Amino acid sequence: GKLPAYHHTTSLLPLTELSFAFEDVQDLADVLKTEQDWFNKYETQAYLKTNARVLRQLMQAKLLNPSFRLGQKLFFPRSQVFALQERWIFSGEMGKLLHLPAISLSRLIKQGLFAEFTSTFPDASNLNCFDRKAFMAWHEKHILLAEMKGLLSNLNTLSRLLQLYDVEPILDSSQIYLRKEVMPLMLEVVMNEQDNP
């Protein structure tokens, strides 16, 4: 009784000629979504800070299973999406946290920077999926030059302070620093800017 059906004969036969109004189907999808506490695919992508390609890979890897399909519409249990977001972090969100464009982040991933907390799944080999807690712990200890640029307007002053205090990247070829060494210097730059606007 939730979805009105229409037929050109009063006998309603053959059933294969039943028709439905688009608005009714749309309304049913919205009602079911609310009743069942589902996310649609766009809400799922937004919550996970990812895109349609990654969503397909998550489904291939059986990390995300739609509860209901209605034509092109996919609906996922919110509890499943919440659990997935709590356990894993994807490259889109990592790029925003590190202030890196996708291509630069991809280069670091290929160089194996995050290999120790990368997870691979047999059914989705191209899925860049990382342990959220491990990555966040790494991010608390490290800072990239790109993030410094995003946080400071005057990077030249910071560069001079880094040289003055012999603060070097943790790897010769990288632009990755220990956060505990850099943050006091960044604070000094900010304080100088406030004192000398």
HELIX and SHEET records of a PDB file:
HELIX    1   1 LEU A   15  GLU A   17  5                                   3    
HELIX    2   2 PHE A   22  GLN A   36  1                                  15    
HELIX    3   3 LYS A   41  LEU A   48  1                                   8    
HELIX    4   4 ALA A   52  GLN A   60  1                                   9    
HELIX    5   5 ARG A   78  ARG A   87  1                                  10    
HELIX    6   6 SER A   91  LEU A   98  1                                   8    
HELIX    7   7 ALA A  102  LYS A  110  1                                   9    
HELIX    8   8 ALA A  115  PHE A  117  5                                   3    
HELIX    9   9 ARG A  132  LYS A  141  1                                  10    
HELIX   10  10 LEU A  145  LEU A  151  1                                   7    
HELIX   11  11 LEU A  155  LEU A  164  1                                  10    
HELIX   12  12 ARG A  179  ASP A  195  1                                  17    
SHEET    1   A 3 TRP A  38  ASN A  40  0                                        
SHEET    2   A 3 LYS A  73  PRO A  77 -1                                        
SHEET    3   A 3 PHE A  68  LEU A  70 -1                                        
SHEET    1   B 3 TRP A  88  PHE A  90  0                                        
SHEET    2   B 3 ALA A 124  ASP A 131 -1                                        
SHEET    3   B 3 THR A 118  PHE A 121 -1                                        
SHEET    1   C 2 HIS A 142  LEU A 144  0                                        
SHEET    2   C 2 ILE A 176  LEU A 178 -1                                        
END                                                                             
